[in-house]
Amino acid sequence: MSNHLPLREAVLSWLEYAGSLPPTPQSIVVLMLQPHWEDVERAVAAAAPREKHPDLYGKSKGDWAPNPLTLLVKSGLGEAARLIAHGEPIDVSAVADNFVTFCTAPAPVHERWLLLNGTFPQGTRISLERHTLQTFTADEIRQTVPMPLNVLQSRNHNLGLITGAPFLHVPDPGRTDTRRPTWFDFTGPRAEAQHWQALLPLMLWDSELLRVASVFTVARGRRFDLNPRDVPTTIQVYEDRYGREEEVEVRDTGDFHVAAADLPALADFCTAISAKINAVMAGATHERRILNRRARRLERAARHLVAAYQRTYNDYAVWEVEANELHLDYVIALEALLISPNDKREGIAENFRSRAASLFLTPDHQKEATAIVQRAYNARSTYVHGDVIKDQTEREKQEELRALRLLTLQVILRWLVLTPSDTDDLATLLDAAAQGTGHEHHIGQPLRAFFTTTPPRSRPADIFAA
């Protein structure tokens, strides 16, 4: 810090003037017109030259200069000045020290943080390849926001809503700050589709619904775009010691809950499934056509699954106008994995049914899978051909959609467990199993081995049936 004393002194002098301003909202223009602001800019240029800190600079009249928007807004220094002008008890020395750190520390890599609507134990940290599933304490979150705001604990950053919440975070070095917000983010596909490889293992662990609640851009200590309005909330009613009811706004956690005792098993499961996903996706750049196609089919199935999950609000609830579209998403996911590129058109429906059934180990479960797939395929054909699915109440439609969702999860999981690493397509083994050849060897034994050593939360009944 001693090497940057001129910057610290310039900021302290500027903040001293902020305390004498009228207690009115301060615009960037007003703050820039304060005495000593030019001294702050010169000190920033000396302590953090553009060659080492390009993110602090912008073009001004054709020349590069410290960007006031960055120095005042993104650092939180403007918020500090506003609070000081209002007479808030602010530690100006701490603000100055943190501002110096903000300017001189290496610029952090941008990250994407996906807030999930589940509940995970405190201290959760699970690696999902490039992604990390993590719950953050209040102090850990506070350390990610811009430095002076870290000290001020601004009311604009309602950290209580996300303290202990589960985030999937991943480095996003290609993301850059824009000068102004835009209505739409055109930088890539929707978050749940873009990050399906991290979401899929969690979804396969438990059939309870898990969705992406919000997405934030974070550059730790530099940028945290949390807006409390972007965090889904619900009202929780508590009773105080006097028996009076009190309503409190809390984060909506949904139905996906992981107990502390289940955390090691979840970590092992995620590691195993991520490895299998990677083994399949490695074929995306492989010269052999079947491996390349297999990777595309898995990605397509996963994207349709997460898209359907994102629009499913609880176990039996989707918007009625979207029910048929979600139905179609699940059928596309199943077809992507179960239909072979070598299939003849006239046999597709039968192959679809028999291969789904072959993934299960008891006659009762095979019969149930056949029935669900048959109804789903018929409904899919009716819908895409423009006809109306008749003779179903709304409740029956929701129950059918739930059964199809659970079947799709099991098919994707079993497909990942069984898909061979060589160039053979899984459909060949499933067709042979449907004819009674090698079912126990190619299907039963690998599934039992996986579910014994790396089980999801709920072990499927057919795997360990007598």
C-alpha positions as CSV (number, residue, x, y, z in Angstrom):
1,M,0.0,0.0,0.0
2,S,2.9,2.4,0.7
3,N,3.7,2.5,-3.1
4,H,0.3,3.9,-3.7
5,L,0.1,6.6,-1.0
6,P,-0.5,9.4,-3.5
7,L,-3.6,7.6,-4.8
8,R,-4.9,7.0,-1.2
9,E,-4.3,10.6,-0.2
10,A,-6.1,11.9,-3.4
11,V,-9.1,9.7,-2.6
12,L,-9.2,10.8,1.0
13,S,-9.1,14.5,0.0
14,W,-11.9,13.9,-2.5
15,L,-14.0,12.1,0.0
16,E,-13.5,15.0,2.5
17,Y,-15.3,17.3,0.0
18,A,-18.1,14.7,-0.4
19,G,-18.9,15.1,3.3
20,S,-19.6,18.8,2.8
21,L,-22.1,18.3,-0.1
22,P,-25.9,18.7,0.4
23,P,-27.6,15.4,1.3
24,T,-29.1,14.9,-2.2
25,P,-28.6,12.1,-4.7
26,Q,-25.3,12.6,-6.4
27,S,-24.9,12.1,-10.2
28,I,-21.7,11.0,-11.8
29,V,-21.4,14.5,-13.3
30,V,-21.7,16.2,-9.9
31,L,-19.1,13.9,-8.4
32,M,-16.7,14.5,-11.2
33,L,-17.0,18.2,-10.8
34,Q,-15.9,18.0,-7.1
35,P,-12.5,19.5,-6.3
36,H,-9.6,17.1,-6.4
37,W,-11.4,14.6,-8.8
38,E,-8.7,15.4,-11.4
39,D,-6.1,14.6,-8.7
40,V,-7.8,11.2,-8.3
41,E,-7.7,10.5,-12.0
42,R,-4.0,11.4,-12.3
43,A,-3.2,9.3,-9.3
44,V,-5.1,6.3,-10.8
45,A,-3.1,6.8,-14.1
46,A,0.2,6.7,-12.2
47,A,-0.7,3.8,-9.9
48,A,-2.6,1.7,-12.4
49,P,-1.3,2.4,-16.0
50,R,-3.5,1.3,-18.8
51,E,-1.0,-1.2,-20.0
52,K,-1.6,-3.3,-16.9
53,H,-5.2,-2.3,-16.1
54,P,-7.0,-1.7,-19.4
55,D,-10.4,-2.3,-17.7
56,L,-10.1,1.0,-15.8
57,Y,-9.8,3.1,-18.9
58,G,-12.0,4.4,-21.7
59,K,-11.7,6.8,-24.6
60,S,-12.2,10.5,-23.8
61,K,-11.9,13.0,-26.6
62,G,-9.9,10.5,-28.6
63,D,-7.4,9.8,-25.8
64,W,-7.3,7.0,-23.2
65,A,-8.2,8.1,-19.7
66,P,-9.4,6.6,-16.4
67,N,-13.1,5.8,-17.0
68,P,-15.3,7.8,-14.4
69,L,-18.1,5.2,-14.7
70,T,-15.7,2.5,-13.6
71,L,-14.0,4.5,-10.9
72,L,-17.2,5.9,-9.4
73,V,-19.9,3.3,-10.1
74,K,-18.3,-0.1,-10.5
75,S,-15.9,0.5,-7.6
76,G,-18.6,1.7,-5.3
77,L,-16.8,5.0,-4.6
78,G,-19.7,7.1,-5.8
79,E,-22.0,5.2,-3.4
80,A,-19.5,5.9,-0.6
81,A,-19.6,9.6,-1.4
82,R,-23.4,9.6,-1.4
83,L,-23.6,8.0,2.0
84,I,-20.9,10.3,3.5
85,A,-22.9,13.3,2.2
86,H,-26.0,11.9,4.0
87,G,-24.0,11.7,7.3
88,E,-23.7,7.9,7.4
89,P,-20.9,6.7,9.7
90,I,-18.5,5.5,7.0
91,D,-14.9,4.5,7.6
92,V,-13.3,6.7,4.9
93,S,-9.9,5.1,5.5
94,A,-11.2,1.7,4.8
95,V,-13.0,3.0,1.7
96,A,-9.8,4.6,0.4
97,D,-7.8,1.5,1.1
98,N,-10.3,-0.7,-0.7
99,F,-10.4,1.7,-3.7
100,V,-6.6,1.5,-4.0
101,T,-6.9,-2.3,-4.0
102,F,-9.7,-2.1,-6.6
103,C,-7.5,0.0,-8.9
104,T,-4.2,-1.8,-8.5
105,A,-5.0,-5.4,-8.0
106,P,-4.9,-7.7,-11.0
107,A,-8.2,-7.6,-12.9
108,P,-10.2,-10.8,-12.0
109,V,-11.5,-13.1,-14.7
110,H,-15.2,-12.7,-15.4
111,E,-17.4,-15.6,-14.2
112,R,-21.0,-16.7,-14.8
113,W,-22.9,-17.5,-11.6
114,L,-26.1,-19.6,-12.0
115,L,-28.3,-19.4,-8.9
116,L,-30.1,-22.7,-8.5
117,N,-33.5,-23.0,-6.8
118,G,-32.5,-25.9,-4.5
119,T,-31.0,-26.2,-1.0
120,F,-27.6,-27.6,-0.3
121,P,-25.6,-27.9,3.0
122,Q,-23.3,-25.2,4.2
123,G,-19.8,-25.7,2.8
124,T,-20.9,-27.5,-0.4
125,R,-18.2,-27.4,-3.0
126,I,-18.4,-30.0,-5.8
127,S,-16.4,-29.9,-9.0
128,L,-18.3,-30.4,-12.2
129,E,-15.4,-30.1,-14.6
130,R,-15.1,-26.4,-15.5
131,H,-18.0,-25.6,-13.2
132,T,-18.1,-25.6,-9.4
133,L,-21.3,-26.1,-7.3
134,Q,-20.8,-24.0,-4.2
135,T,-22.7,-22.5,-1.3
136,F,-21.3,-19.2,-0.1
137,T,-21.3,-17.6,3.4
138,A,-22.2,-14.0,3.8
139,D,-18.5,-13.1,4.2
140,E,-17.5,-15.0,1.1
141,I,-20.2,-13.3,-1.0
142,R,-19.2,-9.9,0.5
143,Q,-15.7,-10.4,-0.7
144,T,-16.9,-10.7,-4.3
145,V,-18.6,-7.3,-4.5
146,P,-16.7,-4.2,-5.4
147,M,-14.3,-3.2,-2.6
148,P,-15.9,-0.1,-1.1
149,L,-19.3,-1.7,-1.2
150,N,-17.7,-4.6,0.6
151,V,-17.1,-2.3,3.5
152,L,-20.3,-0.4,3.2
153,Q,-22.6,-3.4,2.8
154,S,-24.8,-1.3,0.6
155,R,-28.5,-1.7,0.9
156,N,-28.6,-2.2,-2.9
157,H,-26.9,-5.5,-2.4
158,N,-29.3,-7.7,-0.5
159,L,-26.8,-10.4,0.3
160,G,-29.2,-12.1,2.8
161,L,-31.3,-13.5,-0.1
162,I,-28.4,-15.5,-1.5
163,T,-26.3,-16.3,1.6
164,G,-26.0,-20.1,1.7
165,A,-27.7,-20.4,-1.7
166,P,-26.3,-22.9,-4.3
167,F,-24.4,-21.4,-7.3
168,L,-22.9,-23.1,-10.3
169,H,-20.0,-20.8,-11.2
170,V,-17.7,-21.0,-14.1
171,P,-14.9,-18.8,-15.6
172,D,-16.1,-16.8,-18.6
173,P,-12.9,-15.0,-19.7
174,G,-14.4,-14.0,-23.0
175,R,-17.1,-11.9,-21.4
176,T,-16.5,-8.1,-21.4
177,D,-18.2,-5.2,-19.7
178,T,-20.5,-3.1,-21.9
179,R,-20.9,0.6,-21.5
180,R,-24.7,0.4,-21.0
181,P,-27.1,-2.4,-20.1
182,T,-29.1,-4.0,-22.9
183,W,-32.6,-5.4,-22.8
184,F,-31.4,-8.8,-24.2
185,D,-28.2,-10.7,-23.8
186,F,-27.1,-11.9,-27.2
187,T,-23.8,-13.3,-26.0
188,G,-24.9,-16.9,-26.2
189,P,-27.8,-19.4,-25.7
190,R,-30.0,-19.5,-22.6
191,A,-28.0,-20.3,-19.5
192,E,-29.7,-23.6,-18.8
193,A,-28.8,-24.8,-22.3
194,Q,-25.3,-23.3,-22.3
195,H,-24.4,-25.0,-19.0
196,W,-26.2,-28.3,-19.5
197,Q,-23.1,-30.4,-18.8
198,A,-23.0,-29.1,-15.2
199,L,-26.7,-29.2,-14.6
200,L,-27.4,-32.7,-16.0
201,P,-25.5,-34.7,-13.2
202,L,-27.5,-32.8,-10.6
203,M,-30.8,-33.5,-12.3
204,L,-30.0,-37.2,-12.7
205,W,-29.1,-37.4,-9.0
206,D,-32.7,-36.7,-7.9
207,S,-36.0,-36.5,-9.7
208,E,-37.0,-33.4,-7.7
209,L,-37.0,-30.4,-10.0
210,L,-33.9,-28.3,-10.2
211,R,-33.9,-25.1,-12.2
212,V,-31.7,-22.0,-12.9
213,A,-33.3,-19.2,-10.9
214,S,-31.1,-16.3,-12.0
215,V,-27.8,-15.7,-13.7
216,F,-25.2,-13.1,-12.6
217,T,-21.9,-11.8,-14.1
218,V,-19.2,-11.7,-11.5
219,A,-15.7,-10.4,-11.5
220,R,-14.6,-10.9,-8.0
221,G,-13.9,-7.6,-6.2
222,R,-14.7,-5.7,-9.4
223,R,-18.2,-6.5,-10.5
224,F,-21.2,-8.3,-9.0
225,D,-24.5,-7.6,-10.9
226,L,-26.8,-9.0,-8.2
227,N,-30.2,-7.3,-8.2
228,P,-32.6,-8.6,-5.5
229,R,-35.4,-8.4,-8.1
230,D,-33.7,-11.2,-10.0
231,V,-33.8,-13.6,-7.0
232,P,-37.1,-15.5,-6.9
233,T,-38.7,-15.1,-3.4
234,T,-41.6,-16.4,-1.4
235,I,-43.2,-15.3,1.8
236,Q,-42.4,-17.4,4.9
237,V,-44.6,-17.0,8.0
238,Y,-42.9,-17.2,11.3
239,E,-44.3,-17.0,14.8
240,D,-42.4,-14.9,17.4
241,R,-42.1,-15.7,21.1
242,Y,-45.3,-13.8,21.8
243,G,-47.3,-15.9,19.3
244,R,-47.6,-13.2,16.7
245,E,-47.2,-14.1,13.1
246,E,-44.6,-12.3,11.0
247,E,-44.2,-12.5,7.2
248,V,-40.6,-12.6,5.9
249,E,-39.5,-12.5,2.3
250,V,-37.1,-15.4,1.7
251,R,-35.5,-17.1,-1.4
252,D,-37.7,-19.6,-3.1
253,T,-35.8,-22.9,-2.7
254,G,-38.1,-25.2,-4.5
255,D,-38.2,-28.9,-3.8
256,F,-34.6,-30.0,-4.5
257,H,-32.9,-30.5,-1.1
258,V,-29.6,-32.2,-0.3
259,A,-28.9,-33.2,3.3
260,A,-25.4,-33.0,4.7
261,A,-25.3,-36.8,5.0
262,D,-25.9,-37.1,1.3
263,L,-23.2,-34.7,0.1
264,P,-20.3,-37.3,-0.3
265,A,-22.6,-39.6,-2.3
266,L,-23.7,-36.6,-4.5
267,A,-20.1,-35.6,-5.1
268,D,-19.2,-39.2,-6.1
269,F,-22.2,-39.4,-8.4
270,C,-21.4,-36.1,-10.1
271,T,-17.8,-37.1,-10.7
272,A,-18.9,-40.4,-12.3
273,I,-21.6,-38.9,-14.5
274,S,-19.4,-36.0,-15.5
275,A,-16.7,-38.5,-16.6
276,K,-19.3,-40.4,-18.7
277,I,-20.5,-37.1,-20.3
278,N,-17.0,-36.1,-21.1
279,A,-16.3,-39.5,-22.7
280,V,-19.2,-39.1,-25.0
281,M,-18.6,-35.4,-25.8
282,A,-15.0,-36.1,-26.6
283,G,-16.3,-37.5,-29.9
284,A,-17.6,-34.1,-30.9
285,T,-14.1,-33.3,-32.3
286,H,-13.3,-36.9,-33.3
287,E,-12.8,-37.8,-36.9
288,R,-15.1,-40.9,-36.7
289,R,-18.6,-40.0,-37.7
290,I,-20.5,-42.2,-35.2
291,L,-18.7,-40.6,-32.2
292,N,-19.4,-37.1,-33.5
293,R,-23.0,-37.9,-34.0
294,R,-23.3,-39.5,-30.6
295,A,-22.0,-36.4,-28.9
296,R,-24.6,-34.3,-30.8
297,R,-27.4,-36.6,-29.8
298,L,-26.5,-36.4,-26.1
299,E,-26.3,-32.6,-26.2
300,R,-29.6,-32.4,-28.0
301,A,-31.3,-34.7,-25.5
302,A,-29.9,-32.8,-22.5
303,R,-30.8,-29.4,-24.0
304,H,-34.4,-30.5,-24.4
305,L,-34.5,-31.9,-20.9
306,V,-33.2,-28.8,-19.2
307,A,-35.5,-26.6,-21.4
308,A,-38.5,-28.6,-20.1
309,Y,-37.3,-28.5,-16.5
310,Q,-37.0,-24.7,-16.8
311,R,-40.7,-24.4,-17.5
312,T,-41.9,-27.0,-14.9
313,Y,-42.8,-25.3,-11.7
314,N,-43.5,-28.3,-9.4
315,D,-44.1,-32.0,-9.6
316,Y,-47.5,-31.6,-11.2
317,A,-47.5,-28.1,-12.5
318,V,-46.8,-26.6,-15.9
319,W,-48.7,-23.9,-17.8
320,E,-51.5,-25.6,-19.6
321,V,-50.7,-23.9,-22.9
322,E,-47.1,-25.3,-22.7
323,A,-47.9,-28.8,-21.6
324,N,-47.8,-30.2,-25.2
325,E,-44.6,-28.4,-25.9
326,L,-42.9,-29.9,-22.8
327,H,-44.3,-33.3,-23.8
328,L,-42.5,-32.8,-27.2
329,D,-39.3,-31.8,-25.5
330,Y,-39.2,-35.1,-23.5
331,V,-40.0,-37.2,-26.6
332,I,-37.2,-35.4,-28.6
333,A,-34.8,-36.2,-25.8
334,L,-35.8,-39.9,-25.8
335,E,-35.7,-40.1,-29.6
336,A,-32.2,-38.5,-29.8
337,L,-30.8,-41.3,-27.6
338,L,-32.9,-44.3,-28.7
339,I,-33.3,-43.9,-32.4
340,S,-30.4,-45.1,-34.4
341,P,-29.2,-43.2,-37.5
342,N,-29.4,-46.6,-39.3
343,D,-33.1,-47.2,-38.5
344,K,-35.6,-47.5,-41.4
345,R,-38.5,-45.2,-41.2
346,E,-41.2,-47.9,-41.0
347,G,-39.7,-49.4,-37.9
348,I,-38.9,-46.3,-35.8
349,A,-42.0,-46.5,-33.5
350,E,-41.3,-50.2,-32.6
351,N,-37.6,-49.6,-32.0
352,F,-38.5,-46.6,-29.8
353,R,-40.6,-48.7,-27.6
354,S,-38.5,-51.9,-27.4
355,R,-35.2,-50.0,-26.8
356,A,-36.7,-48.0,-23.9
357,A,-38.1,-51.2,-22.4
358,S,-34.7,-53.0,-22.8
359,L,-33.1,-50.4,-20.4
360,F,-35.2,-51.8,-17.5
361,L,-34.6,-55.2,-15.8
362,T,-37.9,-56.6,-14.8
363,P,-41.0,-57.5,-16.9
364,D,-43.2,-55.1,-14.9
365,H,-40.9,-52.1,-15.4
366,Q,-40.4,-53.0,-19.1
367,K,-44.1,-53.1,-19.6
368,E,-44.6,-49.8,-17.9
369,A,-41.8,-48.2,-19.9
370,T,-43.3,-49.5,-23.1
371,A,-46.7,-48.1,-22.2
372,I,-45.4,-44.6,-21.3
373,V,-43.3,-44.4,-24.5
374,Q,-46.2,-45.6,-26.7
375,R,-48.5,-43.0,-25.3
376,A,-45.9,-40.3,-25.6
377,Y,-45.1,-41.1,-29.2
378,N,-48.7,-41.2,-30.1
379,A,-49.3,-37.8,-28.4
380,R,-46.2,-36.4,-30.1
381,S,-47.5,-37.5,-33.6
382,T,-50.9,-36.0,-32.8
383,Y,-49.5,-32.7,-31.7
384,V,-47.0,-32.1,-34.5
385,H,-49.6,-33.1,-37.2
386,G,-51.8,-30.3,-35.9
387,D,-54.5,-32.5,-34.3
388,V,-55.9,-32.2,-30.7
389,I,-55.0,-34.7,-28.0
390,K,-58.5,-35.8,-26.8
391,D,-60.0,-37.6,-23.9
392,Q,-57.6,-36.3,-21.2
393,T,-58.4,-34.1,-18.3
394,E,-55.9,-31.5,-17.2
395,R,-54.9,-33.6,-14.2
396,E,-54.4,-36.7,-16.4
397,K,-52.2,-34.7,-18.7
398,Q,-50.1,-33.4,-15.9
399,E,-49.7,-36.9,-14.4
400,E,-48.7,-38.3,-17.8
401,L,-46.2,-35.5,-18.3
402,R,-44.7,-36.3,-14.8
403,A,-44.4,-40.0,-15.7
404,L,-42.7,-39.1,-19.0
405,R,-40.3,-36.8,-17.2
406,L,-39.3,-39.5,-14.7
407,L,-38.8,-42.0,-17.5
408,T,-36.7,-39.6,-19.6
409,L,-34.4,-39.1,-16.6
410,Q,-33.9,-42.8,-16.2
411,V,-33.3,-43.3,-19.9
412,I,-30.7,-40.6,-20.1
413,L,-28.9,-41.9,-17.0
414,R,-28.9,-45.5,-18.2
415,W,-27.9,-44.5,-21.7
416,L,-24.8,-42.7,-20.2
417,V,-24.0,-45.8,-18.0
418,L,-24.3,-48.2,-20.9
419,T,-23.0,-46.3,-23.9
420,P,-19.9,-48.1,-25.1
421,S,-16.6,-46.2,-25.7
422,D,-16.0,-47.8,-29.0
423,T,-17.8,-47.1,-32.3
424,D,-20.7,-49.5,-31.7
425,D,-24.0,-47.8,-31.2
426,L,-26.0,-48.7,-28.0
427,A,-29.1,-49.4,-30.2
428,T,-27.4,-52.6,-31.4
429,L,-27.1,-53.9,-27.9
430,L,-30.7,-52.8,-26.9
431,D,-32.1,-54.5,-30.0
432,A,-30.3,-57.8,-29.2
433,A,-31.5,-57.5,-25.5
434,A,-35.0,-57.0,-26.7
435,Q,-34.7,-60.3,-28.6
436,G,-33.4,-62.0,-25.4
437,T,-29.7,-62.0,-26.4
438,G,-27.2,-60.7,-23.8
439,H,-29.6,-58.6,-21.8
440,E,-28.1,-59.6,-18.4
441,H,-24.6,-59.3,-19.6
442,H,-24.8,-56.1,-21.6
443,I,-27.6,-54.3,-19.7
444,G,-28.2,-55.9,-16.2
445,Q,-24.7,-56.3,-15.0
446,P,-23.4,-52.8,-15.9
447,L,-26.4,-51.1,-14.5
448,R,-26.3,-53.0,-11.2
449,A,-22.6,-52.4,-10.9
450,F,-23.1,-48.6,-11.4
451,F,-26.1,-48.3,-9.1
452,T,-24.3,-50.3,-6.4
453,T,-21.1,-48.3,-6.4
454,T,-22.4,-44.8,-7.4
455,P,-26.2,-44.7,-6.6
456,P,-28.3,-41.6,-7.1
457,R,-30.5,-40.6,-4.2
458,S,-33.3,-43.0,-5.1
459,R,-32.2,-46.4,-6.3
460,P,-34.6,-47.6,-9.1
461,A,-36.7,-50.5,-7.9
462,D,-36.0,-52.7,-10.9
463,I,-32.2,-52.6,-10.4
464,F,-32.3,-54.6,-7.1
465,A,-35.5,-56.5,-7.6
466,A,-35.3,-60.1,-6.7
